[in-house]
């Protein structure tokens, strides 16, 4: 009998929590679908904080030139990953993709190269949750959609 009082049940609860987090993060960025200026502003703010050289190069050569595409991909990616984690659809794969998105934002902002990274609520807790799902949720979790 399937029960939530197992390690798989704990991972299922984590997938619901992380899915809700990503869904709400994507919902908060819905305006980016119509106007990528919101993302441009955020990236330019990060540049003004004088990030480390590698983050600056990434922002100037990749992120800012690609804003029209990335603004839409971020919203759709967060919404899709959140919905998939809530539904329990391909949890490991979804968590790997979501982890890549989260790390990309943290790398671009340059925060991962600061001591404040260790106390940032969007950093280690989110990375640990997604990594746990990516590497621990290899099988179908309880109360998930069939895949």
Backbone as a printed PyTorch tensor [residue, N CA C, xyz], in Angstrom:
tensor([[[  0.8270,  -1.1780,   0.0000],
         [  0.0000,   0.0000,   0.0000],
         [  0.8800,   1.2530,   0.0000]],

        [[  0.5340,   2.2110,  -0.8320],
         [  1.2800,   3.4580,  -0.9170],
         [  0.9530,   4.3430,   0.2750]],

        [[  1.9870,   4.8510,   0.8860],
         [  1.7960,   5.7240,   2.0330],
         [  2.7380,   6.9180,   1.9350]],

        [[  2.3440,   7.9980,   2.5530],
         [  3.1980,   9.1800,   2.5710],
         [  4.2650,   9.0810,   3.6480]],

        [[  4.1630,   8.0990,   4.5510],
         [  5.1100,   7.9640,   5.6460],
         [  6.2910,   7.0860,   5.2400]],

        [[  6.8720,   7.4130,   4.1030],
         [  8.0370,   6.7190,   3.5720],
         [  8.9620,   7.7750,   2.9800]],

        [[ 10.1920,   7.3980,   2.6610],
         [ 11.0510,   8.3710,   1.9990],
         [ 10.4430,   8.9020,   0.6910]],

        [[  9.7890,   8.0380,  -0.0640],
         [  9.1450,   8.4870,  -1.3000],
         [  8.0120,   9.4630,  -1.0000]],

        [[  7.3070,   9.2430,   0.0960],
         [  6.2500,  10.1570,   0.5050],
         [  6.8100,  11.5180,   0.8810]],

        [[  7.9660,  11.5200,   1.5340],
         [  8.6310,  12.7840,   1.8640],
         [  9.0480,  13.5350,   0.6150]],

        [[  9.5670,  12.8020,  -0.3710],
         [  9.9290,  13.4400,  -1.6300],
         [  8.6940,  13.9700,  -2.3520]],

        [[  7.5750,  13.2560,  -2.2260],
         [  6.3320,  13.7290,  -2.8560],
         [  5.8830,  15.0420,  -2.2200]],

        [[  5.9760,  15.1110,  -0.8930],
         [  5.6260,  16.3580,  -0.1990],
         [  6.5630,  17.4830,  -0.6360]],

        [[  7.8550,  17.1730,  -0.7650],
         [  8.8190,  18.1760,  -1.2210],
         [  8.5070,  18.6240,  -2.6420]],

        [[  8.0870,  17.6910,  -3.5000],
         [  7.7570,  18.0760,  -4.8730],
         [  6.5450,  18.9950,  -4.9060]],

        [[  5.5930,  18.7870,  -4.0160],
         [  4.4420,  19.6880,  -3.9350],
         [  4.8660,  21.0860,  -3.4900]],

        [[  5.7270,  21.1460,  -2.4910],
         [  6.1820,  22.4340,  -1.9710],
         [  7.0220,  23.1730,  -3.0130]],

        [[  7.9740,  22.4850,  -3.6230],
         [  8.8240,  23.1320,  -4.6230],
         [  8.0120,  23.5030,  -5.8630]],

        [[  7.0400,  22.6700,  -6.2070],
         [  6.1720,  22.9750,  -7.3400],
         [  5.3660,  24.2300,  -7.0930]],

        [[  4.8220,  24.3590,  -5.9040],
         [  4.0640,  25.5570,  -5.5560],
         [  4.9630,  26.7930,  -5.5780]],

        [[  6.1690,  26.6520,  -5.0560],
         [  7.1360,  27.7520,  -5.0810],
         [  7.4010,  28.2180,  -6.5110]],

        [[  7.7060,  27.2770,  -7.4010],
         [  8.0040,  27.6340,  -8.7870],
         [  6.7810,  28.1940,  -9.5010]],

        [[  5.6300,  27.6240,  -9.2430],
         [  4.3990,  28.1140,  -9.8550],
         [  4.1350,  29.5590,  -9.4490]],

        [[  4.3060,  29.8640,  -8.1850],
         [  4.0900,  31.2350,  -7.7190],
         [  5.1680,  32.1890,  -8.2200]],

        [[  6.3970,  31.7130,  -8.3420],
         [  7.4530,  32.5560,  -8.9120],
         [  7.1310,  32.8850, -10.3680]],

        [[  6.6750,  31.9040, -11.1190],
         [  6.2980,  32.1410, -12.5070],
         [  5.0860,  33.0500, -12.6170]],

        [[  4.1120,  32.8500, -11.7370],
         [  2.9090,  33.6930, -11.7400],
         [  3.2730,  35.1590, -11.4870]],

        [[  4.2280,  35.3850, -10.6130],
         [  4.6740,  36.7450, -10.3210],
         [  5.3840,  37.4130, -11.4830]],

        [[  5.7740,  36.6260, -12.4710],
         [  6.4880,  37.1650, -13.6310],
         [  5.6440,  37.1450, -14.9000]],

        [[  4.3480,  36.9390, -14.7940],
         [  3.4900,  36.8610, -15.9840],
         [  3.6090,  38.0890, -16.8770]],

        [[  3.8690,  39.2360, -16.2970],
         [  4.0110,  40.4630, -17.0900],
         [  5.1820,  40.3650, -18.0670]],

        [[  6.1510,  39.5090, -17.7720],
         [  7.3030,  39.3480, -18.6530],
         [  6.9070,  38.7870, -20.0140]],

        [[  5.7880,  38.0760, -20.0850],
         [  5.3440,  37.5270, -21.3700],
         [  5.0150,  38.6360, -22.3620]],

        [[  4.4550,  39.7290, -21.8720],
         [  4.0530,  40.8320, -22.7410],
         [  5.1550,  41.8700, -22.8960]],

        [[  6.0100,  42.0170, -21.8940],
         [  7.0060,  43.0830, -21.9180],
         [  8.2910,  42.6000, -21.2620]],

        [[  9.3130,  42.3940, -22.0640],
         [ 10.5820,  41.8950, -21.5260],
         [ 11.3900,  42.9760, -20.8240]],

        [[ 10.8920,  44.2110, -20.8010],
         [ 11.6020,  45.3000, -20.1270],
         [ 11.7520,  45.0250, -18.6280]],

        [[ 10.8320,  44.2580, -18.0630],
         [ 10.9200,  43.9090, -16.6380],
         [ 12.2040,  43.1290, -16.3630]],

        [[ 12.5080,  42.1660, -17.2170],
         [ 13.7330,  41.3870, -17.0440],
         [ 14.9560,  42.2440, -17.3530]],

        [[ 14.8720,  43.0790, -18.3670],
         [ 15.9910,  43.9690, -18.6950],
         [ 16.3480,  44.8280, -17.4970]],

        [[ 15.3380,  45.3880, -16.8450],
         [ 15.5640,  46.2280, -15.6710],
         [ 16.2730,  45.4260, -14.5730]],

        [[ 15.8010,  44.2100, -14.3230],
         [ 16.4020,  43.3860, -13.2720],
         [ 17.8640,  43.0580, -13.5910]],

        [[ 18.1450,  42.7020, -14.8240],
         [ 19.5170,  42.3760, -15.2040],
         [ 20.4250,  43.5890, -15.1220]],

        [[ 19.9250,  44.7480, -15.5040],
         [ 20.7240,  45.9700, -15.4080],
         [ 20.9720,  46.3520, -13.9490]],

        [[ 20.0190,  46.0610, -13.0860],
         [ 20.2330,  46.2780, -11.6470],
         [ 21.3770,  45.4030, -11.1620]],

        [[ 21.4010,  44.1510, -11.6000],
         [ 22.4780,  43.2610, -11.1960],
         [ 23.8240,  43.7810, -11.6790]],

        [[ 23.8650,  44.3280, -12.8830],
         [ 25.1040,  44.9130, -13.3930],
         [ 25.5550,  46.0810, -12.5300]],

        [[ 24.6200,  46.8680, -12.0480],
         [ 24.9750,  48.0430, -11.2430],
         [ 25.5560,  47.6520,  -9.8870]],

        [[ 25.3420,  46.4170,  -9.4370],
         [ 25.8940,  45.9520,  -8.1660],
         [ 27.3380,  45.4720,  -8.3180]],

        [[ 27.9130,  45.6740,  -9.4960],
         [ 29.2970,  45.2840,  -9.7620],
         [ 29.5580,  43.8120,  -9.4420]],

        [[ 28.9230,  42.9040, -10.2090],
         [ 29.1340,  41.4650,  -9.9400],
         [ 30.5470,  41.0340, -10.3230]],

        [[ 30.9090,  39.8230,  -9.9430],
         [ 32.2160,  39.2940, -10.3130],
         [ 32.3310,  39.2750, -11.8370]],

        [[ 33.5540,  39.2170, -12.3260],
         [ 33.8120,  39.3490, -13.7630],
         [ 33.0460,  38.3300, -14.6090]],

        [[ 32.9810,  37.0990, -14.1730],
         [ 32.3220,  36.0640, -14.9760],
         [ 30.8230,  36.3240, -15.0830]],

        [[ 30.2070,  36.7970, -14.0040],
         [ 28.7840,  37.1340, -14.0510],
         [ 28.5530,  38.3540, -14.9360]],

        [[ 29.4390,  39.3290, -14.8490],
         [ 29.3200,  40.5180, -15.6890],
         [ 29.3850,  40.1310, -17.1680]],

        [[ 30.3430,  39.2970, -17.5220],
         [ 30.4630,  38.8510, -18.9130],
         [ 29.2110,  38.1090, -19.3620]],

        [[ 28.7040,  37.2440, -18.5000],
         [ 27.4990,  36.4910, -18.8230],
         [ 26.3150,  37.4360, -19.0460]],

        [[ 26.1650,  38.4220, -18.1730],
         [ 25.0720,  39.3810, -18.3210],
         [ 25.2060,  40.1770, -19.6200]],

        [[ 26.4160,  40.6760, -19.8930],
         [ 26.6210,  41.5460, -21.0560],
         [ 26.5730,  40.8040, -22.3850]],

        [[ 27.0460,  39.5650, -22.4110],
         [ 27.1680,  38.8490, -23.6820],
         [ 26.0500,  37.8500, -23.9530]],

        [[ 25.3880,  37.3760, -22.9080],
         [ 24.3570,  36.3460, -23.1010],
         [ 22.9860,  36.8160, -22.6250]],

        [[ 22.8870,  37.1550, -21.3620],
         [ 21.5730,  37.4120, -20.7550],
         [ 20.8720,  38.6510, -21.3270]],

        [[ 21.5450,  39.7860, -21.3180],
         [ 20.8870,  41.0210, -21.7770],
         [ 20.5810,  40.9800, -23.2730]],

        [[ 21.4920,  40.5160, -24.1260],
         [ 21.1180,  40.4160, -25.5490],
         [ 19.9690,  39.4320, -25.8120]],

        [[ 19.8230,  38.4220, -24.9550],
         [ 18.7850,  37.4190, -25.1560],
         [ 17.5040,  37.6830, -24.3850]],

        [[ 17.3600,  38.8680, -23.8210],
         [ 16.2050,  39.1850, -22.9770],
         [ 14.8580,  38.9000, -23.6420]],

        [[ 14.6290,  39.2660, -24.8940],
         [ 13.3030,  39.0040, -25.4720],
         [ 12.9160,  37.5170, -25.4330]],

        [[ 13.8650,  36.6400, -25.6230],
         [ 13.5950,  35.2010, -25.5580],
         [ 13.5660,  34.7110, -24.1140]],

        [[ 14.5600,  35.1060, -23.3300],
         [ 14.6850,  34.5930, -21.9680],
         [ 13.5300,  35.0230, -21.0720]],

        [[ 12.9990,  36.2130, -21.2780],
         [ 11.8860,  36.6840, -20.4500],
         [ 10.7070,  35.7230, -20.5620]],

        [[ 10.4450,  35.2720, -21.7460],
         [  9.3290,  34.3450, -21.9520],
         [  9.6680,  32.9350, -21.4700]],

        [[ 10.8970,  32.4950, -21.7310],
         [ 11.3050,  31.1530, -21.3220],
         [ 11.3010,  30.9910, -19.8060]],

        [[ 11.7130,  32.0260, -19.0940],
         [ 11.7430,  31.9450, -17.6320],
         [ 10.3310,  31.7440, -17.0850]],

        [[  9.3970,  32.5580, -17.5570],
         [  8.0160,  32.4540, -17.0750],
         [  7.4340,  31.0870, -17.4100]],

        [[  7.5430,  30.6990, -18.6640],
         [  6.9850,  29.4170, -19.0810],
         [  7.6820,  28.2510, -18.3870]],

        [[  8.9920,  28.3550, -18.2110],
         [  9.7440,  27.2980, -17.5350],
         [  9.3440,  27.1470, -16.0780]],

        [[  9.2000,  28.2710, -15.3800],
         [  8.7990,  28.1910, -13.9730],
         [  7.3790,  27.6630, -13.8290]],

        [[  6.4810,  28.1250, -14.6700],
         [  5.0940,  27.6420, -14.6080],
         [  5.0070,  26.1590, -14.9430]],

        [[  5.6960,  25.7440, -15.9970],
         [  5.6550,  24.3360, -16.4070],
         [  6.3230,  23.4340, -15.3700]],

        [[  7.4700,  23.8530, -14.8630],
         [  8.1570,  23.0420, -13.8510],
         [  7.3300,  22.9570, -12.5750]],

        [[  6.7370,  24.0630, -12.1750],
         [  5.8880,  24.0460, -10.9830],
         [  4.7050,  23.1150, -11.1460]],

        [[  4.0360,  23.2100, -12.2810],
         [  2.8690,  22.3470, -12.5220],
         [  3.2880,  20.8750, -12.5860]],

        [[  4.4210,  20.5870, -13.2240],
         [  4.8810,  19.1980, -13.3240],
         [  5.2530,  18.6320, -11.9530]],

        [[  5.9000,  19.4330, -11.1120],
         [  6.2520,  18.9530,  -9.7780],
         [  5.0080,  18.7340,  -8.9220]],

        [[  4.0260,  19.6060,  -9.0460],
         [  2.7870,  19.4310,  -8.2960],
         [  2.0680,  18.1610,  -8.7420]],

        [[  2.0450,  17.9450, -10.0440],
         [  1.3720,  16.7610, -10.5750],
         [  2.1910,  15.4830, -10.3440]],

        [[  3.4830,  15.6410, -10.0900],
         [  4.3410,  14.4810,  -9.9140],
         [  4.7880,  13.8870, -11.2350]],

        [[  4.8080,  14.7010, -12.2820],
         [  5.1680,  14.2390, -13.6210],
         [  6.6680,  14.3510, -13.8300]],

        [[  7.3220,  13.2190, -14.0550],
         [  8.7670,  13.1880, -14.3300],
         [  9.5360,  14.0780, -13.3490]],

        [[  9.3830,  13.7750, -12.0860],
         [  9.9070,  14.6300, -11.0230],
         [ 11.4160,  14.8400, -11.1340]],

        [[ 12.1760,  13.7820, -11.3620],
         [ 13.6370,  13.9250, -11.4320],
         [ 14.0490,  14.8340, -12.5800]],

        [[ 13.5180,  14.5930, -13.7550],
         [ 13.8550,  15.4190, -14.9180],
         [ 13.4270,  16.8670, -14.7110]],

        [[ 12.2170,  17.0500, -14.2130],
         [ 11.7140,  18.3970, -13.9710],
         [ 12.5760,  19.1220, -12.9580]],

        [[ 12.9840,  18.4300, -11.9080],
         [ 13.8210,  19.0480, -10.8780],
         [ 15.1860,  19.4380, -11.4330]],

        [[ 15.7600,  18.6300, -12.3180],
         [ 17.0520,  18.9700, -12.9350],
         [ 16.9160,  20.2440, -13.7610]],

        [[ 15.8530,  20.3500, -14.5540],
         [ 15.6390,  21.5430, -15.3720],
         [ 15.4070,  22.7670, -14.4860]],

        [[ 14.5960,  22.6230, -13.4510],
         [ 14.3330,  23.7370, -12.5370],
         [ 15.6050,  24.1490, -11.8000]],

        [[ 16.4000,  23.1760, -11.4130],
         [ 17.6670,  23.4720, -10.7490],
         [ 18.5910,  24.2610, -11.6690]],

        [[ 18.6290,  23.8970, -12.9370],
         [ 19.4440,  24.6450, -13.9020],
         [ 18.9540,  26.0930, -14.0270]],

        [[ 17.6270,  26.2810, -14.0390],
         [ 17.0870,  27.6490, -14.1160],
         [ 17.4780,  28.4570, -12.8830]],

        [[ 17.3250,  27.8700, -11.7150],
         [ 17.6240,  28.5700, -10.4690],
         [ 19.1050,  28.9220, -10.3980]],

        [[ 19.9700,  27.9640, -10.7100],
         [ 21.4050,  28.2250, -10.6790],
         [ 21.8060,  29.2810, -11.7020]],

        [[ 21.1370,  29.2970, -12.8520],
         [ 21.4180,  30.2980, -13.8690],
         [ 21.1360,  31.7100, -13.3360]],

        [[ 20.0010,  31.8810, -12.6920],
         [ 19.6640,  33.1860, -12.1250],
         [ 20.6480,  33.5770, -11.0330]],

        [[ 21.0110,  32.6320, -10.1820],
         [ 21.9290,  32.9460,  -9.0980],
         [ 23.3320,  33.2440,  -9.6100]],

        [[ 23.7400,  32.5630, -10.6530],
         [ 25.0310,  32.8420, -11.2770],
         [ 25.0230,  34.2280, -11.9120]],

        [[ 23.9600,  34.5290, -12.6670],
         [ 23.8840,  35.8160, -13.3550],
         [ 23.8590,  36.9760, -12.3670]],

        [[ 23.1530,  36.8080, -11.2670],
         [ 23.0760,  37.8970, -10.2920],
         [ 24.3930,  38.0880,  -9.5490]],

        [[ 25.2270,  37.0640,  -9.5670],
         [ 26.5070,  37.1280,  -8.8780],
         [ 26.4100,  36.8080,  -7.4010]],

        [[ 25.2060,  36.5350,  -6.9140],
         [ 25.0400,  36.2890,  -5.4770],
         [ 25.7430,  35.0220,  -5.0240]],

        [[ 25.8880,  34.0490,  -5.9130],
         [ 26.5120,  32.7930,  -5.4900],
         [ 27.9990,  32.9510,  -5.1870]],

        [[ 28.5440,  34.1250,  -5.5040],
         [ 29.9600,  34.3840,  -5.2300],
         [ 30.1440,  35.2680,  -4.0000]],

        [[ 29.0860,  35.4020,  -3.1990],
         [ 29.1470,  36.2280,  -1.9920],
         [ 28.8630,  35.3810,  -0.7640]],

        [[ 29.2450,  35.8950,   0.3940],
         [ 28.9480,  35.1720,   1.6370],
         [ 27.4520,  35.2240,   1.9520]],

        [[ 26.7460,  36.2250,   1.4480],
         [ 25.3110,  36.3270,   1.6650],
         [ 24.5390,  35.1920,   1.0160]],

        [[ 25.1730,  34.4940,   0.1030],
         [ 24.5390,  33.3690,  -0.5760],
         [ 24.1280,  32.2880,   0.4130]],

        [[ 24.9250,  32.1180,   1.4470],
         [ 24.6740,  31.0600,   2.4210],
         [ 23.4640,  31.3380,   3.3030]],

        [[ 23.0330,  32.5870,   3.3740],
         [ 21.8740,  32.9400,   4.2040],
         [ 20.6780,  33.3810,   3.3690]],

        [[ 20.7920,  33.3190,   2.0580],
         [ 19.7110,  33.7320,   1.1710],
         [ 18.6620,  32.6240,   1.0990]],

        [[ 17.4100,  32.9520,   1.3870],
         [ 16.3430,  31.9580,   1.3840],
         [ 16.0240,  31.4040,   0.0170]],

        [[ 16.4370,  32.0830,  -1.0470],
         [ 16.2140,  31.5940,  -2.3960],
         [ 17.3800,  30.7500,  -2.8850]],

        [[ 18.4100,  30.6150,  -2.0890],
         [ 19.6110,  29.9200,  -2.5400],
         [ 19.6400,  28.4710,  -2.0640]],

        [[ 20.3060,  28.2330,  -0.9720],
         [ 20.5380,  26.8570,  -0.5300],
         [ 19.2640,  26.0530,  -0.2840]],

        [[ 18.2100,  26.6070,   0.3270],
         [ 17.0030,  25.7870,   0.5140],
         [ 16.3770,  25.3380,  -0.8060]],

        [[ 16.3410,  26.2250,  -1.7830],
         [ 15.7560,  25.8750,  -3.0850],
         [ 16.6500,  24.8830,  -3.8140]],

        [[ 17.9450,  25.1210,  -3.7850],
         [ 18.8840,  24.2060,  -4.4420],
         [ 18.8290,  22.8290,  -3.7880]],

        [[ 18.8020,  22.7930,  -2.4630],
         [ 18.7620,  21.5060,  -1.7690],
         [ 17.4640,  20.7610,  -2.0720]],

        [[ 16.3490,  21.4700,  -2.0720],
         [ 15.0700,  20.8290,  -2.3760],
         [ 15.0340,  20.2540,  -3.7780]],

        [[ 15.4790,  21.0460,  -4.7420],
         [ 15.4680,  20.5760,  -6.1270],
         [ 16.4940,  19.4610,  -6.3480]],

        [[ 17.6530,  19.5700,  -5.6980],
         [ 18.6590,  18.5080,  -5.8270],
         [ 18.1530,  17.2070,  -5.2150]],

        [[ 17.4680,  17.2980,  -4.0850],
         [ 16.8900,  16.1010,  -3.4690],
         [ 15.8930,  15.4310,  -4.3960]],

        [[ 15.0790,  16.2360,  -5.0620],
         [ 14.1130,  15.6760,  -6.0110],
         [ 14.8050,  15.1390,  -7.2610]],

        [[ 15.8310,  15.8410,  -7.7130],
         [ 16.5360,  15.4180,  -8.9300],
         [ 17.2530,  14.0900,  -8.7280]],

        [[ 17.8770,  13.9210,  -7.5750],
         [ 18.6990,  12.7360,  -7.3570],
         [ 18.0210,  11.6760,  -6.4970]],

        [[ 16.9100,  12.0370,  -5.8410],
         [ 16.2440,  11.0760,  -4.9820],
         [ 14.8810,  10.6350,  -5.4810]],

        [[ 14.3770,  11.3090,  -6.4870],
         [ 13.0350,  10.9960,  -6.9670],
         [ 13.0260,  10.2140,  -8.2550]],

        [[ 13.9440,   9.2570,  -8.4020],
         [ 14.0760,   8.5210,  -9.6440],
         [ 12.8830,   7.6620, -10.0170]],

        [[ 12.1700,   7.1870,  -9.0580],
         [ 11.0020,   6.3570,  -9.3670],
         [  9.7380,   7.1930,  -9.2180]],

        [[  8.6380,   6.6220,  -9.6350],
         [  7.3560,   7.3310,  -9.5220],
         [  7.0160,   7.5080,  -8.0510]],

        [[  6.7340,   8.7360,  -7.6750],
         [  6.4140,   9.0350,  -6.2840],
         [  4.9390,   8.7650,  -6.0120]],

        [[  4.5830,   8.5410,  -4.7510],
         [  3.1760,   8.2970,  -4.4230],
         [  2.2940,   9.4780,  -4.8320]],

        [[  1.0770,   9.1600,  -5.2290],
         [  0.0740,  10.1710,  -5.5890],
         [  0.5480,  11.0850,  -6.7190]],

        [[  1.2620,  10.5140,  -7.6580],
         [  1.7130,  11.2360,  -8.8410],
         [  0.9070,  10.7760, -10.0450]],

        [[  0.8780,  11.6230, -11.0750],
         [  0.2210,  11.2010, -12.3070],
         [  1.0300,  10.0710, -12.9320]],

        [[  0.3740,   9.1450, -13.6030],
         [  1.1340,   8.0770, -14.2770],
         [  1.9810,   8.6740, -15.4020]],

        [[  3.1590,   8.1680, -15.5730],
         [  4.0470,   8.6410, -16.6340],
         [  4.6230,   7.4720, -17.2910]]])
